[in-house]
Amino acid sequence: MHRNIKSAAFSLFVVILILLSRPLYSSFMDGEKLTFDIKYGFIGAGQATLHVEDISYRDNTPAYKITSTARTNRFFDRIFKVRDEIESIMDKEKLVSYQYTKRLEEGRYRQYRIHYYYPEHGYTHYMRYSFSDQTFTEERIEIPAETQDILSAFYWFRMQDAAPGDTLTVNVTTDGENYDAAVVIDRKETIKTIFGQKECLVIEPILEGEALFQQTGNIYIWVTNDQYKIPVRLESKIIFGSFTATLSSAKNVPY
C-alpha cells in the first residue's frame, strides 16, 4: 500500500498520461520532450519526463521510441526513492505497439517486465522477471489486432479527434492483461501554463480493468485545446493526500 500511495505521482504518472488528448496528425515532432514537476501535497517530490524519437525497428520499420522516466529528488529520496523507466516502440504508420519495457525501482520494490507484440499474428510474448530467482517467466497472450501499450496509447490518443462530451476508448495490453481504457473529454478551461494563458480541455481518464493504484478520487488532466494537445497539468487524490504534475519544460514543440 505504501508503494501505491507514495509512488503514484511518479511511476504511474505516465501510466495516467495515456488518456490525454486528441490532436490531429503531426501533433508531436521527433525529439519532443516534456518535463513535469511533481508535488505530493505541498512538497516538491521530483520530476517525470516523456520523450519521443524516430527510429527503425524490425526490418527497418519506421517507428517511434517513446521513453518515460520518473525520479524523486534528494529530499524525497529519504522518504521514498523512485527511479523508474518505461519504454514503448510504436509503428509509425500502423500506429500499433511492437514492444513495451518497464523497469521500476520504488523504495525496496523492483519490477522488470517486457511485452513483444505481434499484432499481425494476434499475440504478445510477455516476459516477467523474478528478482529472487533471477529468471524470466514467459507467456503467450492473445491480443486484438490494434491493441496498444500504456505509452503508445497516449500518442495514439494525441492523433484522434474529439470535443467536450466525447468519450474515446482503446484496448490496452500491459502487465500480461488486456483491458479497455477510456478518456472522457469533460470541459474547456483557461489556465496559466509555461506557454502563457492557454485554453485547455479537461480530461478524465477511466480504466476498465484492475486498478493501477489506490485512487480515491477522479484524475483530471489539462491539455492545450489545439491540434497539439500538450498535457500541462494533472491532479489526483490518492488514499492519503493528493499529487499534482505541472509541465515545467518542453522541447521540440511548436510553441
C-alpha positions in Angstrom: 0.0 0.0 0.0 2.9 2.4 0.8 4.3 1.9 -2.7 1.0 2.6 -4.3 0.5 5.7 -2.2 3.9 7.3 -2.4 4.9 6.4 -5.9 1.7 7.1 -7.7 2.9 10.6 -8.6 6.0 9.1 -10.3 5.9 5.7 -12.0 2.2 5.8 -12.5 2.0 9.4 -13.6 3.0 8.4 -17.1 0.5 5.5 -17.0 -2.2 8.1 -16.4 -1.0 10.1 -19.3 -2.2 7.5 -21.8 -5.6 9.2 -21.8 -4.8 12.7 -22.5 -5.8 14.2 -25.8 -6.9 14.1 -29.4 -4.6 16.2 -31.7 -4.5 15.8 -35.4 -1.6 14.0 -37.2 1.7 15.9 -36.8 0.6 16.6 -33.2 4.1 15.9 -32.0 7.6 16.2 -33.5 10.7 14.0 -33.4 12.6 14.8 -30.3 9.6 16.1 -28.3 10.5 16.1 -24.6 8.1 17.1 -21.8 9.2 17.5 -18.3 6.8 17.7 -15.3 7.4 18.9 -11.8 5.7 16.6 -9.3 4.3 17.7 -5.9 2.9 15.4 -3.2 0.6 17.7 -1.4 2.7 20.9 -1.0 6.1 19.0 -1.1 8.2 19.1 -4.2 8.9 15.4 -4.8 10.6 15.0 -8.2 10.2 15.0 -11.9 8.7 12.9 -14.7 9.5 13.1 -18.4 8.1 11.9 -21.7 10.4 11.8 -24.8 9.6 10.6 -28.3 12.1 10.0 -31.1 12.1 8.4 -34.6 13.9 5.0 -35.0 13.9 2.0 -37.3 12.6 -1.3 -35.9 12.1 -4.9 -37.2 13.5 -4.9 -40.7 13.8 -1.1 -40.9 10.2 -0.4 -40.0 9.7 3.3 -39.2 8.8 3.6 -35.6 8.5 5.9 -32.6 10.6 5.2 -29.5 8.7 6.6 -26.5 10.5 6.8 -23.2 9.2 7.9 -19.8 11.2 8.4 -16.7 10.3 9.3 -13.1 12.7 10.1 -10.2 12.4 11.6 -6.8 14.6 14.5 -5.7 17.2 14.2 -3.0 14.8 15.3 -0.2 12.1 12.8 -1.2 14.7 10.1 -1.7 15.0 9.9 2.1 11.2 9.3 2.3 10.6 7.1 -0.7 13.2 6.8 -3.5 11.9 6.3 -7.1 13.9 5.6 -10.2 11.6 4.3 -13.0 11.9 4.0 -16.7 9.3 2.8 -19.2 9.8 2.4 -22.9 7.5 1.8 -25.9 8.1 1.2 -29.5 5.2 2.0 -31.8 4.8 1.5 -35.6 4.9 5.0 -37.1 2.4 4.2 -39.9 0.1 1.5 -38.5 0.1 3.1 -35.0 0.3 -0.2 -33.1 2.7 -1.2 -30.4 5.7 -3.5 -31.0 7.5 -3.5 -27.7 6.9 -2.3 -24.1 9.6 -2.5 -21.4 9.1 -1.4 -17.8 11.8 -1.1 -15.1 10.6 0.1 -11.7 12.7 0.9 -8.6 10.4 2.2 -5.9 11.7 2.0 -2.3 12.6 -1.7 -1.9 10.2 -2.7 -4.7 11.6 -3.8 -8.1 9.8 -4.7 -11.3 11.1 -5.7 -14.7 8.7 -6.7 -17.5 8.7 -6.9 -21.3 6.0 -7.3 -23.9 6.9 -8.1 -27.5 3.8 -7.5 -29.6 3.0 -9.3 -32.9 -0.3 -7.6 -33.9 -0.3 -9.2 -37.4 -0.4 -12.6 -35.7 -2.7 -11.6 -32.8 -0.5 -12.3 -29.8 2.1 -10.8 -27.5 5.1 -12.6 -25.9 5.1 -11.5 -22.3 8.2 -11.8 -20.1 8.1 -11.2 -16.3 11.4 -11.1 -14.4 11.8 -12.6 -10.9 14.5 -10.9 -8.9 14.5 -13.6 -6.3 15.1 -16.4 -8.9 16.9 -14.1 -11.4 14.9 -15.7 -14.2 12.1 -14.7 -16.6 8.6 -16.3 -16.7 7.3 -16.3 -20.3 3.7 -16.4 -21.6 2.0 -16.1 -24.9 -1.2 -14.0 -24.8 -3.8 -13.3 -27.5 -4.4 -9.7 -28.3 -6.7 -7.6 -30.5 -5.1 -6.5 -33.8 -4.9 -2.8 -32.8 -4.1 -3.1 -29.1 -1.7 -0.5 -27.6 0.7 -0.5 -24.6 0.3 2.2 -22.0 2.6 4.7 -23.6 1.7 4.1 -27.3 -1.9 4.6 -26.3 -1.1 8.1 -25.1 0.4 9.1 -28.5 -2.5 7.3 -30.3 -4.9 9.4 -28.4 -3.0 12.5 -29.4 -3.8 11.7 -33.1 -7.6 11.4 -32.6 -10.3 14.0 -32.9 -12.7 14.7 -30.1 -14.5 17.5 -28.2 -16.1 18.1 -24.8 -18.7 15.5 -24.2 -16.9 12.8 -26.2 -15.5 9.5 -24.9 -12.7 7.7 -26.6 -11.8 4.1 -26.0 -8.9 1.8 -26.9 -7.7 -1.7 -25.9 -4.5 -1.7 -23.9 -2.3 -4.8 -23.3 0.2 -4.5 -20.5 1.5 -6.5 -17.5 0.0 -9.6 -19.1 -3.5 -8.3 -19.3 -6.0 -6.9 -21.9 -8.4 -4.2 -20.8 -10.3 -1.2 -22.1 -9.1 2.3 -21.4 -11.3 5.3 -22.0 -10.9 9.1 -21.8 -13.8 11.4 -21.2 -13.5 15.0 -22.6 -15.0 16.9 -19.7 -14.9 20.6 -20.4 -12.8 23.6 -21.5 -10.9 25.8 -19.1 -8.2 28.5 -19.5 -5.2 28.2 -17.1 -1.7 29.7 -16.8 1.0 27.5 -18.4 4.6 27.8 -19.4 3.2 28.9 -22.8 1.2 31.7 -21.2 -2.6 31.6 -20.7 -3.9 28.7 -22.7 -7.4 27.3 -23.3 -7.3 23.7 -22.3 -9.5 20.6 -22.4 -10.0 19.0 -19.1 -9.7 15.2 -19.5 -10.8 12.4 -17.2 -9.1 9.0 -17.8 -11.0 5.9 -16.9 -9.5 2.4 -16.8 -12.0 -0.5 -17.1 -9.7 -3.1 -15.5 -7.6 -3.7 -12.5 -6.9 -0.5 -10.6 -3.4 0.9 -11.2 -3.1 2.4 -7.7 -5.0 3.2 -4.6 -7.0 6.1 -6.1 -9.8 7.7 -4.0 -10.9 10.5 -6.4 -11.1 11.3 -10.1 -8.0 12.1 -12.1 -8.1 15.3 -14.1 -5.6 16.3 -16.9 -5.4 19.7 -18.6 -4.2 19.6 -22.3 -3.9 22.5 -24.7 -7.0 22.9 -26.8 -5.4 22.9 -30.2 -4.0 20.4 -32.7 -1.0 19.6 -30.4 -2.9 18.7 -27.2 0.1 19.1 -25.0 -0.5 18.0 -21.4 0.2 20.9 -19.0 -1.2 19.8 -15.6 -2.6 16.8 -13.8 -4.3 16.5 -10.5 -5.5 13.4 -8.5 -6.3 12.3 -5.0 -4.9 9.1 -3.5 -5.5 7.4 -0.2 -3.5 9.8 2.0 -3.3 13.2 0.2 -3.0 14.3 -3.4 -0.5 14.9 -6.1 -0.1 17.4 -8.9 2.1 17.3 -12.0 2.8 20.6 -13.8 4.6 20.9 -17.1 7.8 22.9 -16.4 9.8 22.4 -19.7 9.0 21.5 -23.3 11.5 20.8 -26.1 10.7 20.4 -29.8 7.2 21.6 -29.5 5.5 24.1 -31.9 5.1 26.9 -29.2 
